[in-house]
Amino acid sequence: MPKNKDLKRLARERMAKTGESYTTARAQLLAKRSQAGERLTEPELAELAGMSTEAVERATKHDWSWWLDRLDEAGSRKKEHRDIARYVNSNFEISAWWAQTVVVGYERIVGLREIGQRREGSYDANKSKTLPVPVEELFQAFVDDEARTGWLPDCEWQLRKATEPKSIRLDWPDGTRVDLWFTAKGDAKSTVQIQHRKLESKDEIARVKAEWGERLASLARWLADRA
């Protein structure tokens, strides 16, 4: 309890100096403790990673403490993002999306990036939705031009790469990029996970997430009308 009270006090002092929100100030203080080699609690690690322990453990069979130890053992604090990702993909049997989530969470924990920020300084917005259709049908709703105009008209994105029915990479009309991952949740249910990349500022994250929320709601209505 005293440590928590001290953290609250230090976060408020930092807020007064920097103008940051309480959440940002607290995250910066936790990141500094992690960088200094202090062992954080599991809830603190999850807070920094931006993903709950329950979610990461359910998907990967391990909590953030375990992933922190494994990636530290591999010398990841001094590696580039692509090298950490390559290590995780090569050594652990988890999906590409969760491998990316683990690597990004680790980089946030050790202070290599903020929540929503990429290593080179740009920002990401993330959104996901589970829908009552097979993964193949959900995938086609994005890559088939005629189908897509049913729920997302007037959006001229450029397809970079599609791996059916697992992932899609897009160039967005404003010069940003979008990665999508598709996961089957049974024969008649699937999830799309969206990462909208290369945003210029943290302020854009909430706007882009809200826009994707509206697009996914439109997709859900379109799929329901076709059922």
N, C-alpha and C positions, 0 to 999 in steps of 0.2 A: 504493500500500500504506500509506504513512504516514497518508493521509487516512482510510482505512478503519479503521486502528487508533485514530485520534483519535475517530472516530464511535463505535466500540465503547466506548471509555473514557467519552465524554460520555454515552452511553446508560446505562451502568452507574451513573454518578454521578446521572443523573436518576432512575433506578429507586430508588436509595437515598433520594432526597429525596421522591419522589411516591408510591412504592409501586406504580407502573405495571409491567406486564410489559416484558421487553426489547423485544419487537416494537412495543408501543405507544410506548415511550420513543424508540426509533429512528425510528419514523414521525413523531413530533412534531418531532424534530430535523431530519429531512429536509424537513418542511413549512416550518419556519422558514427554512431555507436557500433554499427555493424562493420564499417570500414576500419574502425580501431581494433577490431577483433573481439569485441564483446559479444557474448552469446545471448541472442535475443530469444524471447519466449516464442512458442509456436503461434499464438495470436498476433504477436508483433511482426513475425515473419510474414504471415498471411496478409497483414495490413500493408506492409511494404510491397509485397508481390502483387497486390490487387486482385487476389483470387483466394477464396476460402480454403482452409486446409481440407474441409470435408469434400469439396469439389475435386481438388487435385488428387487427394488420396483415393477417391472413388474411381477416377479415370486412370491413374497411373500406379495404384497400389502403394504409394509412398507419400509421406507428408513433406512439408517444406524443409524441415530439419534434415531429413534424409537426403533430399536433393541438394541442399546446400553443402552437405558433407561430401557427396559424390563429386560435385562439380568443383569444389575447392581442391579435392584430392587430384583432380585432373588439371589443376593450374589455370582454371578458367578466368580468374580475376585479371589475368594478363593477356587473355586471348580476345581476338575479334569475334563479333557476333556469329559470323558464318562458321568459324572454327568450333565454337561451342555447340552450335546447332548440328554440325556434322558429327561431333562426338556423341551427342544425345541420340541422334537418329541411327548411328551405327552400333550403339551399345545397349540400347534399351528398347523393348518391344512396346512402343506406344505410338499412337497415330501422329501424323505430321502436325496436325493442329495442336495437339497436346505437347508435342516436343517443342514447338514454338512457344507455347504458353509457359512451359517450364523454364526455357532459356530466358525469356523476357522477364519472368518473375524473379529468377536468380539475379539478373542484371540490375533489377530495381533494388533487391535486397542488399547487394554489395555496393550500391551507389553509382553504377555505370549509366543509369538513365532514370528519369522520373517516370511516374505512372503516366501512360499515354505518350511518352517520348521515345523516339528511336535513338540509337547510338550516335547518328550523325547530326541530331538536333531537331529533326522534324517530328511531327506528332501523329499518332494513330487514334482512330475512333473504332470501337468494336461493338458489334451487335450480333445477336443470334435469335433464332426462332425455331421452335419445333412445330411441325405441321403434320396433319393426318393423311399423308400420302407416301407411297414408296419413294425411296431415295432417287430412283431413276426418273420418276415423274417430276420431282422437285428440281433435279438437275436440268431437265429439259425446259422447265419453266424459265430458266435463266438463259440457256444457250440457244434455244430455238427463237429466231427473230419474230415469227408470227405469234408464238405463245407469249413472248415477253411483252408485246404491244398490248396484250389484253389486260395487263396489270401495271405496266410501266411504259406508257406512251411518251413520245417526245424526249427520249434519252438516247443519244447517239454515242454509246460507249464503243470502244474498240477492243475486240477480243485479242489477247496476247497468247494465251495458252489454255487449253481445256483438257483435263484428264477425266474421262467419263467413268463412273459418276462421282468422282472424288473431289476435284478441285477446278477452279477457274481463276485466271488472272486477267484483269481488265485495265485498260487506260481509260480514266474518266474524262469527260469533256473539258473539265477545268484544269487538266494537267496532273491531277492527283492519280493515285492508283488504288485498285481494289482487289483484294484476294478473298476468295470464297472457298470454304471447305464444307463438304457434304458428308453426313454420317447417318447410316441406317440405324433406326431405333426399333427394328422389327420389320415385319413384312409390309405394314401399312402406316408407318410413322418414320419421320426422318427430320434431321436438324440441318439448317444452314447456319454457318458461322462466318461472319463478315468482318474483315479488317480493312478499313479505309485509310490508306497510307499517304504520307507526304503532305500532311496538313502543316501550315506555316506557323500556327500558334496554338497554345493550349485552349485559348478562347473558342477555337473552331470545333473542338471535340463535342461539346454539348449540342451544337447546331447540327453537325453531321449525324450524330447518333439519333437525334430527333427525326431527321429526314429519313434515315433508314428505318426507323420505327414506323413511319407513315407508309413507306414503300412495302414493308413486310406485312403491314395490316391490309394493304391493297392486294398483295399476293394471296393472303389468306382468304379474302372475300372472293377473289377470282377462282381459286381452287374449289371453294365451297359451292360456287355457282355451277361448276363443271361436274360436281359429284352426282 
